[in-house]
Amino acid sequence: MAEKKDPSQPLDDFYAKKAAEGEPSTGSGGQAELVAHLQAIGYSDDEIRSVPQEAVMALGCGNPTALAELSPGETVLDLGSGGGLDAFLAARKVGPAGKVIGVDHTPEMVERARRSASRGNYPTVEFRLGEIESLPVEDDSVDVVLSNCVINHCPDLRAVPAEALRVLKPGGRMLVSDLVTLVAFSEDVRQALDPVWAEWLRAAHGRQEFLDAIAAAGFQHVAVCAERAFEYPGLDARLQGKIASIQVKARKAKSSG
């Protein structure tokens, strides 16, 4: 199990501050940029408008729910659920007979997502405080695992897919949108970046390392189904073209019985 994160670390502080922010102001430049970013990484206008607006945050690097082919009645687990955007979209697809569980280690994010679930009347969505390297979820209990730009924060890369495999039912599937590095970064570059990106680089993983960790956990049919250079307004020039957003599908083996 990975060591728990110190709340004073830059990334944890960044997400806690993001969680404390209010809803984006409709019609403001910030709102327009937010919508443009979400559209660029795969969300439709209908998806953006259909969920509680407090859940709409620019923290992802893809739209895993678009690839998951979710069916009514399925149980979905969202790793690092943040404000709840993907969890609420998943709830629309699995319907009242389904269930969605979001797990996040930032208390402020969990509280924000729970508040949105209550206001938006999402009785089948539950948010739990916990580490994705040690999930507060039972074995063989979910049909689908989703994750959006979260695993790249975890120094113990192999713990996350191992936990995802544990909680999936036989034959279950995992859909991940995440960031990977395409080159090795020197310590000089890391030290020159702002604290959030510097901390991110210390935990970041290369593309093949990321895929190998999923396969090593025991997943089958690990495949990259989309890949693009990661772009974000204001991204440091030393990172441009050297980080990729990949979307990965994998499946747990069916029971041999």
N, C-alpha and C positions, 0 to 999 in steps of 0.2 A: 504494500500500500504506500502511495506517495505521501511525503511529509505534508502536513496541512500548511496552507499558505498564511503568511504573516499579513494581517490586515493593513499594515503600514506600507507594504510594497506598492510601487506605482500602479501596476495593473489593477490590483484590488481597489485601490483608492479611486482609480479612474472609473471603474464600474459602479462603485458606491455613489460617486458624484453623479454619474449618468442616471442612476436609479432615482436620485433625489430631484432631478429636473422635472418640471411640469410638462404637460402636453405641448407639442409644437403648435405654434400659432397659425391657424389657417390663413393662407394668403401671404404669409411672411416669406422673406427670402430663404430663411432657414427651412421652412416647410417645403418650399420648392426644391431645394437641394436634397432634402431627405427623400422626397418622392422620386426624384431623378435617380438617386443612388439605388433605391430599392428596385426601381424598374430595371436599372442596368444589371442588377444581379439576379433578375428573374421573376420578380413579383408583378402581378397584373394590377391594374387600377382597381378592379373589383376586389381582389384580395386585400389591398391596402385599405380600402374603404369598409370592408366587411367586419373588421375586428375592432375591439376597443382602441381608440386612438392613443391611449397611454401606453399601449403595447407596441406601437409602431416606432421602432428605434433603428438607427443605422449602425447596427453592431454585427450584422452577418456578412457573408461573402458568397451567398448562393441562396437557393430556395429548395431545400430538401423535400418539402412536402409535394413539390411539383413532380418529383421523380418517384415518390413512394408508392403510387398506385394504391392508395388507401381505400379500404372497403368498409361498408357499414358493419358495425359490431366489433371491429378490431380494437385491441388495446395498444396504445402508442406511448413510447417513452421518449421524451425530449431531453437530451443531455445538455446542460448549460442553458436552460430555458430562458434566462434573462427576463425581459418584460413580458414574454408570453406570446409573441407574434406567431411563431410556428406552432405552438401548442393550440392556440385558438383556431388557426387554419386547419389543423389536423382534426379538431373537434367537429368542424363543419362536415368533414368528409366521412368520419366514422359514425356520426349521427348519435341519437339518444341511446342506442344500444351499445355504443362503444365507450371507450374510456381513454383519457389522455393524462399522463403523469409528467410533470416537468420537474427536473432536479437542477438546482443551482446552489453554489456555495456562498453567494453574496446575500446576506440577510435582507439588505435593502431591495434587491431585485426580487426576491421571493415575496416580500411584502407588497411591492408594486404590482406584481403579477396577480397575487391573490386579490388585491383591491379591484383590479380590472375584471377578474373572473366574477367577483360578486356584483359589481355594477352592471356587467354585461350579461348576467344570468347564464353562466356556464357551469351547470351542476355536474357535468361529467369530466371537468378538468380539475386536477389537483396539483398544487405546487408544493414540493418538499425541499427543505434545506438539507444539503448534503454534498459530498464530494463525488465527482463522477469516477474517480479512481476506486471508490468503495461505495457503491450505490445502495441507498436505502430502499431496495426493491427486491422482492422475492425471486428465487430461482425459477426459470421456465415460466414466466408469468406475462410476458408481453409478446405481441406479434411483430411489432416494428420498433426499431430504435432509430431516432433522428438526432442529428447534431449539426449545428450551424456555427462554424468558425470558433470552436471552443477547444477541441482536442489539441490544437497547436499551442495552447497555453500550458499544457501538462508536461513537466519534465519526465515523468514516468510514463512514457508513451505506450508501453506494452500493457500497462494496467488497465487502460480505458477499453480497448477492444476485448480484453479478457473479461472484464465486468459486463460489457454489452453482450458477449456470448453467453455468459452465465444466466442473465435475466431473460434472454430470448427463448421462446418456445422452440422445439425442434422444427426446422423448416422456416423459422422466422428470418427476417431480413433487416439489414442496417443500411441507411442512406445518410451519407456524410458530405457536407460542404465544408471545406477547410482550406487553410493557407499552408503552403509548403515553400521552403526555400529552394532555389534553383542553383545557387552557388554557395560556396563557403564564405562567411564573413569574418574578417579579421577583428581582433579585439580593439584595434584602433577605430574601426568603423563603429563598432558597438558603443564605445565610449563617447563618440562624437554625436550620437543620436540623442533625441529627447528621451527622458527617463522611461516613458511607456514603451516606445519601440525598442529601446536598449534592453529592457527586461524581457520583452517578447522574443528578441533574438536569442537570448540566453536559453530559452526553452524551445525554440523553433526546431523543426525537423525537416530534413530533405525529403524530396518527393518519393524516392524509392524506399527510404527508411520508413516513411509513413505507411506505404503500401505493404511492405514486408511485415510490419508490426501487426497489421490486420490479419494477414495470412498466418503468421506465427501463432496468433491466438486460437486458430482453428477454424476461421471462416473459410468458406468455399466461394468460388466464382467471384473473386475480388476483381473489380473492373472499374477503370476510370471512364465515366460516361460523358464528362464535359471538363474542359480545362481552358483557362484563359489567364492572361497576365493580370495581376491584381492592380487595380487603379483606384485611387481615392483622392479627393481634393486635398491638396497640400502635402501629399506623400513626399517624403524626403527623396531627393534626386539619387541618393546613394542606395535607395531601395528599389527604384523604378526599374522594371524589367527583370528583377531578380527574385520576385515573389510571384507564385502562381496560386490561383484559386482553382481547386479541383473538386469534382463531385464524384463520389465513389459509392458503388453498390457492392454489397457482399451478403452472403447468406449462410445461416447456420445449417448444418447437416440435418436431414430428417432422421427420426428415430430408426435405428436398425431393426427395431421390432416391427 
